[in-house]
Amino acid sequence: MATMEPKVICVVVLVLSLALSSLAQGETETCQVEPHQRQNCGHPGITAKECKDKHCCFDNTVRGVPWCFHPAPVGEEVCES
């Protein structure tokens, strides 16, 4: 069986993971933000629709933190040589 260079494997894994995340997310940002790290994107009493119309994330399941918040950019994976 032929062996692939580690850098080639890393590139293939990176491309596949980016392709799969693009299919799953459909965007370059994610609403998976720790509650204490949320940056407010709305006003008190904002509705989920108003929040999403501003291209922000809405999650009202955690009290005491912003419910309408800016999405986080999807992290880039780095291969070590």
C-alpha distances in whole Angstrom, upper triangle without the diagonal:
4,7,10,13,15,18,16,15,19,20,18,19,23,23,22,25,27,27,27,30,32,32,33,36,36,38,37,39,39,42,41,43,44,48,50,48,49,51,54,54,57,60,62,62,59,58,54,54,56,53,51,53,53,49,49,48,50,50,53,52,52,56,57,54,54,53,53,50,48,44,42,39,36,34,31,28,27,24,24,23
4,7,10,13,15,13,13,16,17,16,18,21,21,21,23,25,25,26,29,30,31,32,34,35,36,35,38,38,41,39,42,43,47,48,46,47,49,52,52,55,59,60,60,58,56,53,53,55,52,49,51,51,47,47,46,49,49,52,51,52,55,56,53,53,52,51,49,46,43,40,37,34,32,29,26,25,22,22,20
4,7,9,12,10,10,13,15,14,15,18,19,19,21,23,24,25,27,29,29,30,32,33,34,33,35,36,39,37,39,40,44,45,43,44,46,49,49,52,56,58,58,55,54,51,51,53,50,47,49,49,45,45,44,47,46,50,49,49,52,53,50,50,49,49,46,44,40,37,35,31,29,26,23,22,18,18,17
4,6,8,6,7,10,11,10,12,15,16,16,18,20,21,22,24,26,27,28,30,31,31,30,32,33,36,34,36,38,42,43,40,42,43,46,46,49,53,55,55,53,52,48,49,50,47,44,46,46,42,42,41,44,44,47,46,47,50,51,48,47,47,46,43,41,37,34,31,28,26,23,20,19,15,16,14
4,5,5,6,9,10,11,12,14,16,17,18,20,21,23,24,26,27,29,30,31,31,29,31,32,35,34,36,37,41,42,39,41,42,45,45,49,52,54,55,52,51,48,49,49,46,44,46,45,41,41,41,43,44,47,46,46,49,50,47,46,46,45,42,40,36,33,30,27,25,21,18,16,13,13,11
4,5,5,6,9,10,11,12,14,15,16,18,20,21,22,24,26,27,28,29,29,27,29,29,33,31,32,34,37,38,36,37,39,42,42,46,49,51,52,49,49,45,46,47,44,42,44,43,39,39,38,41,41,44,43,43,46,46,43,43,43,42,39,37,33,30,27,24,22,18,15,13,10,10,8
4,5,5,6,9,10,10,12,14,15,16,18,20,21,22,24,25,26,27,27,24,27,28,31,30,31,33,36,37,34,36,37,40,40,44,47,49,50,47,47,44,44,45,42,40,42,40,37,37,36,39,40,43,42,42,45,45,42,42,42,41,37,35,31,28,25,22,20,16,14,11,8,9,7
4,5,5,6,9,10,11,12,14,15,16,18,20,21,23,24,25,26,26,24,27,28,31,30,32,34,38,38,36,37,38,41,41,44,48,50,50,48,47,43,44,45,42,39,41,40,36,37,36,39,40,43,43,43,46,46,43,43,42,41,38,35,32,29,26,23,21,17,15,13,11,12,11
4,5,5,6,9,10,11,12,14,15,16,18,20,21,22,24,25,25,23,26,26,29,28,30,32,35,37,34,35,37,40,40,43,47,48,49,46,45,42,42,44,41,38,40,39,35,35,35,37,38,41,40,40,44,44,41,41,40,39,37,34,31,28,25,22,20,16,14,13,10,12,11
4,5,5,6,9,10,10,12,14,15,16,18,20,21,22,23,23,21,23,23,27,25,27,29,32,33,31,32,33,37,37,40,43,45,46,43,43,39,40,41,38,36,38,36,33,33,32,35,35,39,38,38,41,41,38,38,37,36,34,31,27,24,22,18,16,13,10,9,6,9,9
4,5,5,6,9,10,10,12,14,15,16,18,20,21,21,21,19,22,23,26,25,27,29,33,34,31,32,33,36,36,39,43,45,45,43,42,39,39,40,37,34,36,35,31,32,31,34,35,39,38,38,42,42,39,38,37,36,33,30,27,24,21,18,16,13,10,10,8,11,11
4,5,5,6,9,10,11,12,14,15,17,18,20,20,21,19,22,23,26,25,28,30,33,35,32,33,34,37,36,40,43,45,46,43,42,38,38,40,37,34,36,35,31,32,31,34,35,38,38,38,42,42,39,38,38,36,34,31,27,25,22,19,17,14,12,13,11,14,14
4,6,5,6,9,10,10,12,14,15,16,18,19,19,18,20,20,24,22,25,27,30,32,29,30,32,35,34,37,41,43,43,40,39,36,36,38,35,32,34,34,30,30,29,32,32,35,35,35,38,39,36,35,35,34,31,29,25,23,20,16,15,12,10,11,9,13,14
4,6,5,6,9,10,10,12,14,15,16,17,17,15,17,18,21,20,23,25,28,30,27,28,29,32,31,35,38,40,41,38,37,34,34,35,32,30,32,31,27,27,26,29,30,34,33,33,37,37,34,33,33,31,28,26,22,20,17,13,12,9,7,8,8,12,14
4,6,5,6,9,10,10,12,14,15,15,16,14,17,19,22,22,24,27,30,32,29,29,30,33,32,35,39,41,41,38,37,34,34,35,32,29,31,30,26,27,27,30,31,34,34,35,38,39,35,34,33,32,29,26,23,21,18,14,14,11,10,12,12,15,17
4,5,5,6,8,10,11,12,14,15,16,15,18,18,21,21,24,26,29,31,29,29,31,33,32,35,39,41,41,38,36,33,33,34,32,29,31,30,27,27,26,29,30,33,33,34,37,38,35,34,33,31,29,27,23,21,18,15,15,13,12,14,14,17,19
4,5,5,6,8,10,10,12,13,14,13,15,15,18,17,20,22,26,28,25,26,27,30,29,32,36,37,37,35,33,30,30,32,29,26,29,28,24,24,23,26,26,30,29,30,34,34,31,30,29,28,26,24,20,18,15,12,11,10,9,12,12,16,18
4,5,5,6,9,10,10,11,11,10,12,13,17,17,19,22,25,27,24,24,25,28,27,30,34,36,36,33,32,28,29,30,27,24,26,25,22,22,22,25,26,29,29,30,33,34,30,29,28,27,24,22,18,16,13,10,10,9,9,12,13,17,19
4,6,5,6,9,10,10,11,11,14,15,18,19,22,25,28,30,27,27,28,30,29,31,35,37,37,34,32,29,29,30,28,24,26,26,22,23,23,25,26,30,30,31,35,36,32,31,30,28,26,23,20,18,16,13,14,12,13,16,17,20,22
4,5,5,6,8,10,11,12,14,14,17,17,20,23,26,28,26,25,27,29,28,31,34,36,35,32,31,27,27,29,27,24,26,26,22,22,21,24,24,28,28,29,33,34,31,29,28,27,25,23,19,18,16,13,14,13,13,17,18,21,23
4,5,5,6,8,8,9,10,10,13,13,16,19,22,25,22,22,23,25,24,27,31,32,32,29,28,24,25,26,23,21,23,23,19,19,18,21,21,25,25,26,29,30,27,26,24,23,21,19,15,14,12,9,11,11,12,15,17,21,23
4,5,5,5,6,7,10,11,14,15,18,21,24,26,24,23,24,25,24,26,30,32,32,29,27,24,23,25,22,19,21,21,17,18,18,21,22,26,26,27,31,32,28,26,25,23,21,19,15,15,13,10,12,12,14,17,19,23,25
4,6,5,8,11,13,13,15,16,20,23,25,28,26,25,26,27,26,28,31,33,32,29,27,24,23,25,23,20,22,22,19,19,19,21,22,26,26,28,31,33,30,28,26,24,23,21,17,17,16,13,16,16,17,20,22,25,28
4,6,9,11,11,10,13,13,17,20,22,25,23,22,24,25,24,26,29,31,30,27,25,21,22,24,21,18,21,21,17,18,16,18,19,23,23,25,28,30,27,25,23,22,21,19,15,15,14,12,15,16,17,20,22,25,28
4,5,7,8,7,10,11,14,18,20,23,20,19,20,22,20,22,26,28,27,24,22,19,19,21,18,15,17,18,14,14,13,16,17,21,21,23,26,27,24,22,20,19,17,16,12,12,11,9,13,14,16,20,22,25,28
4,7,9,10,12,14,17,21,23,25,23,21,22,23,21,23,27,29,28,25,23,20,19,21,18,15,17,17,13,15,14,17,19,23,24,25,28,30,26,24,22,20,19,17,13,14,13,11,15,16,18,21,23,27,30
4,6,8,11,13,15,19,21,23,20,19,19,20,18,21,25,27,27,23,22,19,19,19,17,14,15,15,11,12,13,16,18,22,23,24,27,28,24,22,21,18,16,14,11,11,9,9,12,14,16,20,22,26,28
4,7,10,12,14,18,20,22,18,17,17,19,18,21,25,27,27,24,24,21,20,21,18,16,17,16,12,13,13,17,19,23,24,24,27,27,24,21,21,18,16,13,9,9,6,6,9,10,13,17,20,23,26
4,7,9,10,14,16,18,15,14,14,16,15,18,21,24,24,21,21,18,18,18,15,13,15,14,10,10,10,14,15,19,20,21,23,23,20,18,17,15,12,9,6,5,4,5,9,11,14,18,21,24,27
4,5,8,11,13,16,13,12,13,15,14,17,21,22,23,20,19,16,17,18,15,13,16,15,11,10,8,12,13,16,17,18,20,21,18,16,15,13,11,9,5,5,6,6,9,13,15,19,22,25,28
4,6,9,10,13,11,10,11,13,12,15,18,19,19,17,16,13,15,16,12,11,14,14,11,8,6,8,9,13,13,14,17,18,14,13,11,10,8,8,5,6,9,9,12,16,18,22,25,28,31
4,7,9,12,10,10,12,14,15,17,20,21,22,20,19,16,18,19,16,15,18,17,14,12,9,11,10,13,13,13,16,17,14,14,13,13,11,10,8,7,10,9,11,15,17,20,23,26,29
4,6,8,7,6,9,12,13,16,19,19,20,19,19,17,19,19,15,15,19,17,15,12,9,11,10,13,13,12,15,15,11,11,11,11,9,9,7,7,10,11,12,16,18,21,24,26,30
4,6,5,7,10,13,15,17,19,20,21,20,20,18,21,21,18,18,22,20,18,15,12,13,11,13,12,10,13,13,10,11,12,13,11,12,11,10,13,14,14,18,19,22,25,27,31
4,5,5,9,11,13,15,17,17,18,17,18,17,20,20,16,18,21,19,18,14,12,11,9,10,10,7,9,9,6,8,9,11,9,11,12,12,15,17,18,21,23,26,29,31,35
4,6,9,11,14,16,17,17,19,19,20,19,23,22,18,20,23,21,20,16,14,14,13,13,13,10,11,9,7,9,11,13,11,13,13,13,16,18,19,22,24,26,29,31,34
4,6,10,13,15,17,18,20,19,20,19,22,21,17,19,21,19,18,14,13,14,13,15,15,12,14,12,9,9,12,12,9,10,11,10,13,15,15,19,21,23,27,28,32
4,6,9,11,14,15,17,15,17,16,18,17,14,15,18,15,14,11,10,11,10,12,13,11,12,11,7,6,8,8,6,7,8,9,13,15,16,20,22,25,28,30,34
4,6,9,12,14,16,15,17,16,18,16,13,15,17,14,13,10,10,12,12,14,16,14,14,13,9,7,9,8,5,6,8,9,13,16,17,21,24,26,30,32,35
4,6,8,10,12,11,13,13,15,13,10,13,15,12,12,9,10,10,12,13,15,14,14,12,9,5,8,6,5,7,10,12,15,18,20,24,27,29,33,35,39
4,7,10,12,10,12,12,13,10,7,10,11,8,9,7,8,9,12,13,16,16,16,15,12,8,9,5,5,6,9,12,15,18,21,24,27,30,33,36,39
4,7,8,6,9,10,11,8,6,10,11,8,11,8,10,9,12,12,16,16,15,14,12,8,8,5,7,9,12,16,19,21,24,27,31,33,37,39,43
4,6,6,9,11,13,10,9,13,13,12,14,12,13,12,14,13,17,16,15,14,12,9,9,8,10,13,16,19,22,25,28,31,34,37,40,43,46
4,6,9,12,14,12,11,15,16,15,17,14,15,13,13,12,15,15,13,12,11,9,9,9,12,15,18,21,24,27,30,33,36,39,42,45,48
4,6,10,12,10,10,14,15,14,17,15,14,12,13,11,14,15,13,13,13,11,9,10,13,16,19,22,25,28,31,34,37,40,43,46,49
4,7,8,6,7,10,11,11,13,11,12,9,11,11,14,15,15,15,13,10,8,7,11,14,16,20,23,25,28,32,34,38,41,44,47
4,5,5,6,9,10,11,13,11,11,8,10,10,14,15,15,16,15,12,9,8,12,15,17,20,23,25,28,31,34,38,41,44,47
4,6,5,6,8,10,11,9,8,6,8,9,12,14,15,17,15,12,9,8,11,13,14,18,20,22,25,29,31,35,38,41,44
4,5,5,6,9,10,10,10,9,12,13,16,18,19,20,18,15,12,10,13,14,15,19,21,23,26,29,32,36,39,42,45
4,6,5,7,9,9,10,9,13,14,17,19,19,20,18,14,12,9,12,13,15,19,21,23,27,30,33,36,39,42,45
4,5,5,7,6,7,6,10,11,15,16,17,17,15,11,9,6,8,10,11,15,18,20,23,26,29,32,36,39,42
4,5,5,5,6,7,11,13,16,18,19,20,17,14,11,8,10,10,11,14,16,18,22,25,28,31,34,37,40
4,5,7,10,11,14,16,20,21,22,23,20,16,14,11,12,12,13,17,18,20,24,27,30,33,36,39,42
4,5,9,10,14,16,20,20,21,21,18,15,13,9,10,9,11,15,16,19,22,25,28,31,35,38,41
4,7,10,13,16,19,20,22,22,18,15,13,10,9,8,8,12,13,15,19,21,25,28,31,34,37
4,7,10,13,16,16,18,18,15,11,10,6,6,5,6,10,12,14,18,21,24,27,31,33,37
4,7,10,12,13,15,16,13,10,8,6,5,6,6,10,12,14,17,21,23,27,30,33,36
4,7,9,11,13,14,11,9,5,5,7,9,9,13,16,17,20,24,26,30,33,36,39
4,6,7,10,12,10,8,5,7,8,11,11,14,17,18,21,25,27,30,33,36,39
4,6,7,10,9,8,5,8,10,14,15,17,21,22,24,28,30,33,36,39,42
4,7,10,10,10,8,11,13,16,16,18,22,22,24,28,30,33,36,38,42
4,7,7,8,8,11,12,16,16,18,21,22,24,28,29,32,35,37,41
4,6,8,8,12,13,17,18,20,24,25,27,30,32,35,38,40,44
4,7,9,12,13,16,18,19,23,25,26,30,32,35,38,40,43
4,6,9,9,13,14,16,20,21,23,27,29,31,35,36,40
4,6,6,10,12,14,18,20,22,26,28,31,34,36,40
4,6,10,12,14,18,20,22,26,28,31,35,37,41
4,7,9,13,16,18,21,25,27,30,34,36,40
4,6,9,13,15,18,21,24,27,31,33,37
4,7,9,13,15,18,22,24,28,30,34
4,7,9,12,15,18,21,25,28,31
4,6,9,12,15,18,21,24,27
4,6,9,12,15,19,22,25
4,7,10,13,16,19,22
4,6,9,13,16,19
4,6,10,13,16
4,7,10,13
4,6,10
4,6
4
